Amino acid sequence: MKPIPFQNTYVSLGNDFYVRTAPSPVSNPALIVFNQALGDELELSDTCLNSPGGAAILAGNQTPEGAEPLAMAYAGHQFGNFVPQLGDGRAILLGQVDGPDGIQHDIHLKGSGRTAYSRGGDGRAALGPVLREYLVSEAMAKLGVPTTRALAAVTTGEQVARQELLPGGVITRTARSFVRVGTFEFFASRNNLAAVTRLADYVIEQQYPGCRDEPNPYVALFEAIIDRQAALIAQWMRLGFIHGVMNTDNMSIAGETIDYGPCAFMDHYAHDQVYSSIDRFGRYAYNNQPNIGVWNLTRLAETLLPLLADEPEAAVEAAQAALQAYAPSYARYWLDGMRVKTGLQAPDDQDKALINELLEIMHANRADFTLTFHYLSTLEVDSPDQDGNVRALFGEPAAFDHWARQWRTRLHREGSDDTTRQARMQAVNPVYIPRNHRIEAAIRAAEDHDDFSAFHALHAVLQNPYRQQPGKDAYLLPPQPDEVVQQTFCGT
């Protein structure tokens, strides 16, 4: 077995950025799953991680050669309130490896025991949140959304105390970076400009090398982060994904979806849908995610001000100018994505109104988000008699009929070809998403009966979300009334 080719560049930032922390051993680690495809991609499949003794490393019982485990320091605004010290309370960065794209990828254990930042917590993860993060993060990757990835999951042979005793687990995840908006806030709140500068230089070097040659690399960095976040949140919205806890400590500087806690994909469409049990006032509701994106980016701007210009007034002007680009960038990404989703090709000034009208009638009729667009992608321009599947999703089908007439008129106007349009739509409209009730069923089987068959079956279906798979129709269906999941939980 080859050693893991760790680089450990984060260590070079200095002791202010982390606390060296060894994972805490568990009693009986056992492998649930190793992500062979991701392992192959990162050239980790023939290392000790994917060996008979790999579960011991993945659970934190052994530290692999070359790793320099540490818990990262960061702060964050949680539901709008600033907390000056958070940090990795149950996660440990082992090091970085080079990916095939030339970008370094962090390798991270989550649920591996107490750290200096645990704030009284046990540093462990229950098995359910481990399975949820594995399923959803890997589904997001297959859906084409920038995301942290799941490399492996293990059981620990121990229980963790939450509202009740639950079996424990550890997830090994990878990311282009685990630096967050909250990492910058940690040092800015301490007036440590030298550390903010080192961190910004590190992020440029690792994630945004094109910014190095710009007149002001830090302005260019901030603009690039804004653009990535606008694109990312537009993708969430296009798929009906609700992050659930968009605190600044859960926003990745690399523009990846990070920290899958109370996340969920919508079943029936609602503008203000909330699943997170801790989001009592809808701050992170579906339709508020774009606004929270710019709110979080404004907090990042505050940390970067001394780097944006020498004079405070000029720095504020530079930050404001960069932030003003967020709304039009998001609107462009959203509209471009929704055009393809609804089969529109040649841009038209009325497209936004047409798309929003569909969303309004979906909201009014509680139509299933994923199925509405999936079935829409199967329709033909001149065959409204084939609309039965999509019409059945609406309590008042006449509302859909009215919209569909406008849609077909629009498609006729641009000379849409059914075969080409359907293929284009089906490439962005998934058949299968990690539906909440399916995830919950997998968790219940694993936690209650030590049965991972439902987890593996669901994961297998989600590996090919855009193609209908023979014999897998049950996975595209929304929940029955007694299967509906009303709330999702962080797992801390």
Protein Blocks (a to p, Z undefined) as FASTA:
>chain_A
ZZdddfklmmmnojklpccddddddfbdcdfbdcfklmmmnopmlmmklcfklmmmmnop
accehiacddddddddeehiacfbgbjfkbccfbdcddfkopacddddehiaccfklnop
aoiacfklmmmmmmmmmmmmmnopacdddfbdcdehiacddfbccdddddddddfbfcdf
klmmmmmmnopaklmmmmmmmmmmmmmmmlmmgmblmlmmmmmmmmmmmmmmmmmmmnop
afhpacfklccfklpaehiakbccdfbdcfklcfbfklmnommgmklmmmmmmmmmmmmm
mmmmmmmpmblklmmmmmmmmmmmmmmmmmmmmmmmmmmmnopabdcfklmmmmmmmmmm
mmmnopafklmmmmmmmpcfklmklmmmmmmmpmblmlmmmmmmmmmmmmmmnopafklm
mmmmmmmmcfbdcdfklmmmmmmmmmmnopaklmmmmmmmmmmmmbccehilmmmpccdf
klpcfbdcehZZ
